Structure formats: C-alpha cells, structure tokens
Amino acid sequence: MRVFLILFLIAMVLDEIKFDKKVKIKIKS
C-alpha cells in the first residue's frame, strides 16, 4: 500500500513538472 502511495506521489510530481513546462512554453510564445 505504501509503495502505491509513493508511486502516486511521483506521478503527481512528474505531471506538475510537465504542466510547468507547458505553461512556460505558452508564456514564452
């Protein structure tokens, strides 16, 4: 159960990084 929670948190962080990159690209263009 803890392993699933850790994987979920990692997925959330990766999603936020991707979202940040998209937002930065949009702001630049």
C-alpha positions in Angstrom: 0.0 0.0 0.0 2.8 2.4 0.8 4.6 1.6 -2.5 1.4 2.5 -4.4 1.2 5.8 -2.5 4.9 6.6 -3.3 4.3 5.9 -7.0 1.2 8.1 -7.0 3.2 11.0 -5.4 5.9 10.5 -8.0 3.4 10.5 -10.8 1.8 13.7 -9.4 5.2 15.5 -9.3 6.1 14.4 -12.8 2.7 15.7 -14.0 3.3 19.0 -12.3 6.7 19.3 -14.0 5.2 18.6 -17.4 2.4 21.2 -16.7 5.0 23.8 -15.6 7.0 23.2 -18.9 3.8 23.6 -20.9 2.9 26.8 -19.1 6.4 28.3 -19.5 6.4 27.5 -23.2 3.0 29.2 -23.6 4.2 32.3 -21.7 7.4 32.4 -23.9 5.3 32.2 -27.1 
